[in-house]
Amino acid sequence: MNKTSQSAIRDPQSEVLEAVELQTVPQPNATVIWLHGLGADGYDFVPVVRELEALGAPPARYVFPHAPMQPVTINGGYVMRAWYDILGTDLVRREDEAGIRASQAAIERLIEREVARGTPPARIVLAGFSQGGAITLQTGLRRPQPLAGLVALSCYLPLADRFGVERHPASARVPIFLAHGNADPIVPVARGAASRDRLTALGHPVQWHEYPMPHSVCAEEIRDIAAFLQTVLR
């Protein structure tokens, strides 16, 4: 990398989430906002940047926000970083709608900040793993200004019963990289496949990738993400 910077960013006036930043060139003309999973933090996927760069991913600013600290019901109310509460093992029938929408708004503020810094929405990719992937789909497909692409890993489409009426037609053609491990014990691959089917039935361009792994990320997946970034940020 020509230039790397990692910093905790906080703007109380606009309530922008704290984040880790890493730039692969001094003045990138693209941004990847990457959301971590439940109980992790923004540092979780920072090491992936070097791998993506080595695989030919385009120069970019990577922004890794930290989810707020909050009690998580399924974990006995233990306070951890979470994009929304998990109320039970059924990820569909009992959803924390208020928490999901609050995180959607927080990510929108991050996107707005990138636009203010000179990166147009068409040069911004939103990515996420697990809960972060769910918020990626929740946010990226409801925007009146379409993003360059979405990377949603080991996750599912939240608030799926509202999606048909809430999705924005301007974002109907945003490319979606949807990936899942076929041995995932946390978010079963069937849940990811159901989200894929829902999205494709509505005409969204989905690239589906399935890997022999549990609830994690593998080297083949990173290679495929690098190729996807090459396509949407070329």
C-alpha positions, -999 to 999 in steps of 0.1 A, spaced: 0 0 0 12 35 -8 -4 50 22 -21 35 52 -40 53 79 -60 39 107 -80 62 130 -109 63 153 -133 88 139 -161 104 159 -183 133 150 -208 139 178 -225 166 159 -236 143 131 -235 111 151 -212 94 127 -201 60 139 -165 55 152 -146 37 125 -112 24 114 -99 38 81 -73 24 58 -63 39 24 -45 19 -2 -34 51 -21 -30 87 -9 -61 100 -28 -85 71 -34 -115 77 -57 -135 49 -43 -147 38 -9 -156 4 6 -176 5 38 -173 -28 55 -196 -39 85 -185 -65 110 -205 -92 125 -221 -96 160 -197 -92 188 -167 -82 167 -156 -46 159 -142 -26 130 -108 -41 132 -121 -75 124 -118 -72 86 -89 -48 84 -64 -76 75 -85 -85 44 -75 -52 27 -39 -64 20 -52 -97 6 -77 -78 -16 -50 -54 -28 -26 -83 -36 -54 -99 -56 -59 -68 -78 -87 -50 -61 -89 -13 -72 -74 14 -50 -99 25 -23 -105 40 11 -117 13 34 -140 23 63 -147 -2 90 -173 12 115 -178 -1 150 -213 -11 158 -228 4 190 -225 -15 223 -259 -30 233 -274 -59 252 -281 -90 230 -311 -110 241 -300 -144 226 -267 -140 245 -285 -135 279 -285 -98 276 -247 -96 274 -236 -62 262 -215 -63 230 -212 -46 196 -242 -53 176 -260 -37 147 -293 -49 162 -307 -72 188 -311 -109 182 -343 -119 199 -341 -157 193 -328 -184 170 -356 -177 145 -340 -149 125 -372 -140 106 -403 -142 128 -389 -121 157 -367 -92 143 -355 -61 160 -370 -37 135 -361 -6 155 -325 -17 158 -322 -26 121 -336 7 110 -314 26 134 -283 9 120 -295 16 85 -297 53 93 -262 52 109 -247 36 78 -265 62 56 -247 89 76 -214 72 68 -222 71 32 -232 108 33 -198 116 48 -180 98 20 -200 117 -5 -191 150 13 -155 139 11 -158 137 -27 -167 101 -34 -200 98 -53 -224 70 -44 -215 52 -77 -180 48 -64 -190 34 -30 -193 -3 -22 -212 -14 10 -200 -47 24 -208 -67 55 -205 -101 73 -234 -118 91 -253 -90 109 -232 -65 89 -243 -82 57 -279 -80 67 -275 -42 73 -257 -40 39 -288 -54 22 -312 -34 43 -294 -1 35 -280 -6 0 -313 -16 -17 -334 12 -3 -313 41 -15 -325 67 -41 -289 71 -51 -275 37 -61 -242 25 -48 -215 7 -70 -222 -26 -54 -231 -47 -23 -211 -75 -7 -232 -95 17 -215 -124 34 -230 -152 55 -263 -133 61 -299 -129 51 -323 -103 39 -338 -86 70 -374 -73 72 -380 -94 41 -418 -89 44 -413 -52 39 -387 -54 12 -410 -55 -18 -425 -22 -10 -395 -5 6 -368 -12 -20 -360 17 -41 -363 14 -79 -331 35 -84 -312 7 -66 -328 -22 -85 -298 -28 -107 -270 -25 -80 -248 -56 -83 -250 -79 -53 -223 -103 -42 -241 -128 -20 -220 -156 -4 -225 -183 22 -208 -213 38 -226 -245 32 -218 -257 67 -228 -225 85 -243 -234 119 -252 -198 128 -271 -186 97 -280 -217 78 -272 -217 41 -309 -222 34 -316 -188 49 -291 -172 26 -304 -191 -4 -340 -180 5 -328 -144 5 -311 -150 -29 -343 -163 -43 -363 -134 -30 -339 -109 -45 -336 -126 -79 -374 -130 -81 -377 -92 -78 -351 -88 -106 -320 -79 -85 -287 -89 -101 -273 -114 -76 -240 -133 -78 -244 -163 -56 -213 -180 -41 -213 -210 -19 -182 -223 -1 -173 -254 20 -170 -235 53 -188 -227 85 -198 -191 96 -166 -176 84 -146 -162 54 -123 -183 32 -95 -176 8 -116 -185 -23 -142 -161 -11 -117 -132 -8 -105 -139 -44 -141 -137 -56 -147 -105 -37 -115 -89 -53 -128 -99 -87 -162 -84 -79 -146 -51 -68 -126 -50 -100 -159 -52 -119 -180 -26 -100 -151 -1 -93 -133 -3 -127 
